[in-house]
Amino acid sequence: MLVSLRALLVPVVLAGVGAGCSVAEMARDVAGIDTSPIAPGVGRGEVEARLGAPAKSWVSEHGVSYALYAFDIGIPPNSAAAAATLFMDVATAGLWELFWALDEDLRRGIEETDRQRETGWVLVSYDDQDVVLGLFDQYDALPADGRSERRPEVFAR
């Protein structure tokens, strides 16, 4: 009887140990690209080394060059998925996590729907020497001189 009790307890304990891992993973914020060095006065090469090539670029009627970049802002925490995972852990004594860990298709499906990376968009203005004049959120109104006084909100994510 003692052996069979241990045989039952081992998977339950292992599932319980792993149970908190998925909840913590769903509630965790995953950082994206570090945008802190991108500021007025930085060269276009530094911007594109971090953000990649622009999705679109143009020159305004005032001679200011603009480039629109898409970049990885990371994975925000998903509190709804964390709560659902916690509920499943409690309801199944953590056993569902054992199946989740063993079933690659289930795991990939959960990760793709609950933990997707987000894309941010930022508009950068450059002078004729390809030096950053200003940084803007995608739909900000653009001043004639291309200069900005604040960092884009998308950089704060």
PEWOPE-V100254 format. One line per field, one symbol per residue. ss: DSSP state (@ for helix, = for strand, . for the rest). burial: I if it has 24 or more other C-alpha atoms within 12 Angstrom, else O. A space follows every 50 residues. Layout:
# PEWOPE-V100254
ss = ???
burial = ???
This chain:
# PEWOPE-V100254
ss = .@@@@@@@@@@@@@@@@@@@@@@@@@@..==...........=@@@@@@@ @....====.....===========...@@@@@@@@@@@@@...@@@@@@ @@.@@@@@@@@@@@...=========....=======............. ..@@@@.
burial = OOOOOOOOOOOIOOIIOIIIOIIOIIIOOOOIIOIOOIIIOIIIOOIIOI IOOIOOOOOOOOOIIIIIIIIIIIIIIIOOIIOOIIOIIOOOIIIIIIOI OOOOOOOOOIOOOIIOOOOIIIIIIIIOOIIIIIIIIIOOOIOOOIIIOO IIOIIOI
